[in-house]
């Protein structure tokens, strides 16, 4: 099954030296500039998502009320169900 992905045209300014490096990559890798840009942006977005989770975990680890609740929940004898 193929997912229907919609695309939107975007434009942005890129410093000339970075563009030159990207063109070299394109030629070496035999891929389009579009592929490089999409990959770079996707990987950046994924890294930012991981960073948000890590930052949230750090905040939670410093929150005494959260730690207390977490400990209480982990010590219950109740079954947990996945949905």
Buried (B, 14 or more C-beta within 10 A) or exposed (E): EEEEEEEEEEEEEEEEEEEEEBEEBBEEEEEEEEEBBEEEEEEEEEEEEEEEEEEEEEEEEEEEEEEEEEEEEEEEEEEEEEE
